[in-house]
């Protein structure tokens, strides 16, 4: 996909900056997961989480995520 954005809008932004902003917006809209948003932005998942934190954006975390992490922790104990 190709997106054209006027130079006056992107002045001072790198293509990496723009990808990060697109990824953040898609994440906020719940169109992509944290992992996919990080991939779009070209960042490691933890780096993307830091970018969200810098913008004071909470991470989407639901019961399904909690249960998955709980099971992972239990398997580590075994």
RAUR-V366988 format. One record per run of one state. SS is the DSSP state (2 for helix, 1 for strand, 0 for the rest). FROM is the first residue (numbers start at 1). TO is the last residue. Records with the same first field share a line. If there is no record, write none. Layout:
BEGIN
SS->FROM-TO, FROM-TO
END
This chain:
BEGIN
0->1-6, 11-14, 29-33, 42-44, 55-62, 78-78
2->7-10, 15-28, 34-41, 45-54, 63-77
END
